[in-house]
């Protein structure tokens, strides 16, 4: 059964779900996205969001309110006479009046296994914490932050050296299929929900908050356990990009660390243990697999070392002024 819906999303993560709902034959009355932002080298060009661009390509009406505080924006939303609104990474808080306007409320595609990792950065925090798995969930939105009852779940394992960028893309595809299934069930009157309190008790998952990534977190501290270091490197790849200082040639350079895996090893934290960038940590070690020099492209450790070998015994990390 085709539903009359609004789609609300902003980044590339939401685009596969928008396209899947369009292909499934639902009537998308309007697409809501955050307003175009200044971009370009001089920051003078207004650039529409990925969802905005995709919606225009599909011939859909796009609306970009700053928020829903303006009564005219709320009235325009109500006038759509929606069966449901689908929200995926919209980035704006919706007031209760808006959440209650569609006949079946607002359904959100969220990238974690709720109630674990509510909030802004669930993909990165799941990898950083070393979670063995994560997933996509369809949740009915309420005024609390990602606290609404959950309907469908699609779980997926997190690879040992999988980056946030890779997991992001996998979950975006999973989200598309899951939301199409949710709307099929909704149209058939078969979509049911479970509150997160009982869901958490049944699965053993406690509520946690996935705070926004701060660039200050990206400097790698090798005085932490090797597994923790590897998880942080992978969680912050590609953005904001974990980094360290490394001796390359006759100088030290700040280098982004884009992929790593924990291995056995012993030595002073930050010490290079072999000729393939195994770095000692507080316990164990971390193997650096992919890196990026300033102004360069991502490369494997092998490619970097062919041009600028880093000898065992060298030290990575910030050096003191008198070192």
C-alpha positions as CSV (number, residue, x, y, z in Angstrom):
1,X,0.0,0.0,0.0
2,X,1.4,3.3,-1.1
3,X,1.6,5.9,1.7
4,X,1.6,9.7,1.6
5,X,4.7,10.7,3.4
6,X,7.3,13.4,4.0
7,X,11.0,12.5,4.0
8,X,13.3,14.4,6.4
9,X,17.1,14.1,6.1
10,X,20.2,15.9,5.2
11,X,23.6,14.0,4.7
12,X,24.6,11.4,2.2
13,X,23.7,8.7,4.8
14,X,20.0,9.4,4.2
15,X,20.0,9.4,0.4
16,X,19.7,5.6,-0.1
17,X,16.5,5.6,2.1
18,X,15.0,8.5,0.1
19,X,15.6,6.7,-3.2
20,X,14.3,3.4,-1.9
21,X,11.0,4.9,-0.7
22,X,10.7,6.6,-4.1
23,X,11.4,3.4,-6.0
24,X,8.9,1.6,-3.7
25,X,6.1,3.8,-5.1
26,X,5.2,5.8,-2.0
27,X,3.9,9.4,-2.6
28,X,6.6,11.7,-1.2
29,X,4.7,14.9,-0.7
30,X,7.7,16.9,0.3
31,X,11.4,16.4,1.3
32,X,12.7,18.4,4.2
33,X,16.4,19.1,4.6
34,X,18.7,21.6,6.3
35,X,19.2,24.8,4.4
36,X,22.0,25.1,1.8
37,X,25.4,25.9,3.4
38,X,28.2,28.0,2.2
39,X,31.0,25.9,0.6
40,X,33.7,26.2,-2.0
41,X,37.3,27.6,-1.6
42,X,36.1,31.0,-0.6
43,X,32.9,29.8,1.2
44,X,30.8,32.0,-1.1
45,X,28.7,29.3,-2.9
46,X,25.5,28.0,-1.3
47,X,25.5,24.2,-1.7
48,X,22.4,22.1,-1.1
49,X,22.7,19.1,1.1
50,X,23.0,15.6,-0.5
51,X,19.3,14.9,0.3
52,X,18.3,18.2,-1.2
53,X,20.2,17.4,-4.4
54,X,18.9,13.9,-4.6
55,X,15.3,15.1,-4.1
56,X,15.6,17.6,-6.9
57,X,17.0,15.0,-9.2
58,X,13.9,12.9,-8.5
59,X,11.6,15.8,-9.1
60,X,10.4,16.2,-5.5
61,X,9.5,19.4,-3.7
62,X,12.2,20.4,-1.2
63,X,11.6,22.5,1.9
64,X,14.5,23.9,4.0
65,X,13.1,25.6,7.1
66,X,15.6,26.7,9.7
67,X,13.5,25.1,12.4
68,X,9.8,24.6,13.1
69,X,9.4,27.5,15.5
70,X,7.6,29.5,12.7
71,X,3.9,28.8,12.7
72,X,3.9,29.1,8.9
73,X,6.3,26.1,8.6
74,X,4.2,24.0,11.0
75,X,1.0,24.9,9.1
76,X,2.7,23.9,5.8
77,X,3.7,20.6,7.3
78,X,0.2,19.9,8.6
79,X,-1.3,20.8,5.2
80,X,0.5,17.8,3.6
81,X,-2.0,15.5,5.4
82,X,0.6,12.8,5.9
83,X,0.2,9.2,6.7
84,X,3.8,9.2,8.2
85,X,7.0,11.2,8.1
86,X,10.3,9.3,7.7
87,X,13.3,10.9,9.4
88,X,16.9,9.8,8.7
89,X,19.8,12.0,10.0
90,X,17.8,15.2,9.6
91,X,19.8,17.2,12.1
92,X,17.0,19.3,13.4
93,X,14.9,18.7,16.5
94,X,11.2,18.3,15.8
95,X,8.7,19.7,18.3
96,X,5.9,17.5,19.6
97,X,3.3,19.3,17.6
98,X,5.1,18.3,14.4
99,X,5.8,14.7,15.6
100,X,2.1,14.3,16.2
101,X,0.9,15.7,12.9
102,X,1.2,12.6,10.6
103,X,-1.5,9.9,11.2
104,X,1.1,7.3,12.2
105,X,3.7,9.7,13.6
106,X,7.3,10.0,12.6
107,X,9.5,7.0,12.0
108,X,13.3,7.4,12.4
109,X,16.1,5.3,11.0
110,X,18.8,5.2,13.7
111,X,22.2,3.6,13.3
112,X,22.7,1.7,16.5
113,X,21.3,-1.1,18.6
114,X,19.1,1.0,20.9
115,X,19.0,1.8,23.7
116,X,22.8,1.7,23.3
117,X,24.3,4.8,21.5
118,X,21.5,7.3,21.5
119,X,22.7,10.6,20.1
120,X,24.8,12.2,17.4
121,X,27.6,9.8,16.6
122,X,26.4,6.2,17.2
123,X,28.5,4.7,14.3
124,X,31.8,6.1,15.6
125,X,31.1,5.4,19.3
126,X,30.2,1.8,18.6
127,X,33.5,1.2,16.8
128,X,35.5,3.2,19.4
129,X,34.0,1.1,22.2
130,X,34.9,-2.1,20.5
131,X,31.3,-3.3,20.1
132,X,31.2,-6.5,18.1
133,X,28.0,-5.5,16.3
134,X,25.7,-2.7,15.6
135,X,22.7,-2.2,13.4
136,X,19.9,-0.1,12.0
137,X,16.6,0.4,13.9
138,X,13.2,1.9,12.9
139,X,12.0,3.9,15.9
140,X,8.8,5.9,16.5
141,X,10.0,9.4,17.4
142,X,9.1,11.2,20.6
143,X,10.4,14.3,22.2
144,X,13.3,12.5,24.1
145,X,16.6,12.0,22.3
146,X,16.3,8.7,20.5
147,X,14.1,7.3,23.3
148,X,11.1,6.2,21.3
149,X,9.7,2.7,20.9
150,X,11.5,0.4,18.4
151,X,9.9,-1.6,15.6
152,X,12.3,-3.3,13.2
153,X,16.0,-4.1,13.7
154,X,18.8,-5.2,11.3
155,X,22.0,-6.3,13.1
156,X,25.4,-6.4,11.5
157,X,28.9,-7.3,12.8
158,X,31.7,-4.7,13.0
159,X,34.9,-5.9,11.3
160,X,38.2,-6.0,13.2
161,X,39.6,-3.1,11.1
162,X,36.4,-1.7,9.7
163,X,36.3,2.1,9.6
164,X,33.5,4.4,10.5
165,X,33.3,5.4,6.8
166,X,32.8,1.8,5.7
167,X,30.3,1.0,8.4
168,X,28.5,4.3,7.6
169,X,28.0,3.2,4.0
170,X,26.8,-0.3,4.9
171,X,24.3,1.0,7.4
172,X,23.0,3.5,4.9
173,X,22.1,0.6,2.6
174,X,20.6,-1.4,5.4
175,X,18.5,1.6,6.4
176,X,17.0,1.8,3.0
177,X,15.8,-1.8,3.0
178,X,14.6,-1.7,6.6
179,X,12.5,1.4,6.1
180,X,10.8,0.0,3.0
181,X,9.9,-3.1,5.0
182,X,8.6,-0.9,7.9
183,X,6.3,1.1,5.6
184,X,5.1,-2.1,4.0
185,X,4.1,-3.4,7.4
186,X,2.7,0.0,8.4
187,X,0.5,0.0,5.3
188,X,-0.7,-3.5,6.1
189,X,-1.5,-2.6,9.7
190,X,1.2,-5.0,10.9
191,X,3.9,-2.6,12.3
192,X,4.4,-3.2,16.1
193,X,6.7,-1.5,18.6
194,X,8.6,-2.3,21.8
195,X,9.5,0.3,24.3
196,X,13.2,0.7,24.9
197,X,13.1,-0.1,28.6
198,X,11.8,-3.6,27.9
199,X,14.0,-3.9,24.8
200,X,17.1,-3.1,26.9
201,X,16.1,-5.5,29.6
202,X,15.5,-8.3,27.1
203,X,18.8,-7.8,25.2
204,X,21.0,-6.7,28.1
205,X,21.8,-3.4,26.4
206,X,22.0,-0.4,28.7
207,X,21.2,3.1,27.5
208,X,24.3,5.1,26.5
209,X,24.9,8.4,24.8
210,X,26.9,8.8,21.6
211,X,28.3,12.3,22.0
212,X,29.4,14.3,19.0
213,X,32.9,13.7,17.9
214,X,35.3,16.5,19.0
215,X,38.4,17.1,16.9
216,X,40.4,17.3,20.1
217,X,39.8,13.6,20.6
218,X,41.7,12.7,17.4
219,X,45.3,13.0,18.8
220,X,46.3,9.4,19.4
221,X,47.7,8.5,22.8
222,X,49.8,5.3,22.6
223,X,49.9,5.1,26.4
224,X,46.5,3.4,26.1
225,X,45.9,-0.3,25.4
226,X,46.5,-1.5,21.8
227,X,42.9,-2.5,21.2
228,X,41.6,0.8,22.5
229,X,44.0,2.7,20.2
230,X,43.0,0.6,17.1
231,X,39.3,1.1,17.8
232,X,39.8,4.9,18.1
233,X,41.8,5.1,14.9
234,X,39.1,3.2,13.0
235,X,36.2,5.1,14.6
236,X,37.6,8.4,13.6
237,X,38.3,7.4,9.9
238,X,37.7,9.3,7.7
239,X,36.5,12.2,9.9
240,X,38.0,13.9,11.8
241,X,41.0,11.5,11.2
242,X,43.1,10.3,14.1
243,X,46.6,11.5,14.0
244,X,50.1,11.4,15.4
245,X,53.5,12.8,14.7
246,X,55.9,10.5,12.9
247,X,59.6,10.8,11.8
248,X,59.6,10.8,8.0
249,X,62.9,11.5,6.4
250,X,64.7,14.3,8.2
251,X,61.7,15.8,10.0
252,X,58.6,14.9,12.0
253,X,55.3,15.2,10.3
254,X,51.7,15.1,11.5
255,X,50.1,12.1,9.8
256,X,46.5,10.9,9.8
257,X,46.0,7.3,10.8
258,X,43.1,5.8,8.8
259,X,43.0,2.1,9.7
260,X,44.6,-0.1,12.3
261,X,44.3,-3.4,14.0
262,X,45.5,-4.5,17.5
263,X,48.3,-7.1,17.7
264,X,50.7,-8.5,20.3
265,X,53.8,-6.5,21.1
266,X,55.8,-5.1,23.9
267,X,57.8,-1.9,24.3
268,X,57.7,1.7,25.4
269,X,54.4,3.3,24.2
270,X,54.8,4.9,20.8
271,X,57.9,2.9,19.9
272,X,58.1,1.4,16.4
273,X,58.6,-2.4,16.9
274,X,59.2,-3.6,13.4
275,X,59.7,-2.4,9.8
276,X,55.9,-2.5,9.1
277,X,54.6,0.1,11.6
278,X,53.8,-2.1,14.6
279,X,53.6,0.5,17.4
280,X,53.9,-0.4,21.1
281,X,51.1,0.7,23.4
282,X,50.5,0.5,27.1
283,X,49.6,-3.1,26.7
284,X,50.0,-4.9,23.3
285,X,50.5,-3.0,20.1
286,X,48.7,-1.5,17.1
287,X,49.5,-2.2,13.5
288,X,49.0,0.9,11.3
289,X,47.5,-0.2,8.0
290,X,46.5,3.0,6.2
291,X,47.8,6.5,6.6
292,X,47.6,9.9,5.0
293,X,50.4,12.6,4.9
294,X,49.4,16.2,5.0
295,X,48.3,17.3,1.5
296,X,48.5,13.7,0.2
297,X,46.1,10.9,-0.6
298,X,45.4,7.9,1.7
299,X,47.9,5.1,1.3
300,X,48.8,1.7,2.8
301,X,51.6,1.5,5.3
302,X,53.6,-0.4,2.7
303,X,53.3,2.4,0.2
304,X,54.3,5.0,2.7
305,X,57.3,3.0,3.9
306,X,58.6,2.4,0.4
307,X,59.2,6.1,0.0
308,X,60.1,7.0,3.6
309,X,61.2,4.0,5.8
310,X,60.5,4.3,9.5
311,X,63.0,2.2,11.4
312,X,62.3,0.1,14.5
313,X,63.1,2.1,17.6
314,X,61.7,5.3,16.3
315,X,59.1,7.1,18.4
316,X,55.7,8.2,17.4
317,X,53.6,10.9,19.2
318,X,54.0,14.4,20.3
319,X,57.6,15.3,21.3
320,X,58.5,17.7,24.1
321,X,60.1,21.0,23.2
322,X,63.5,19.9,24.6
323,X,63.4,16.4,23.0
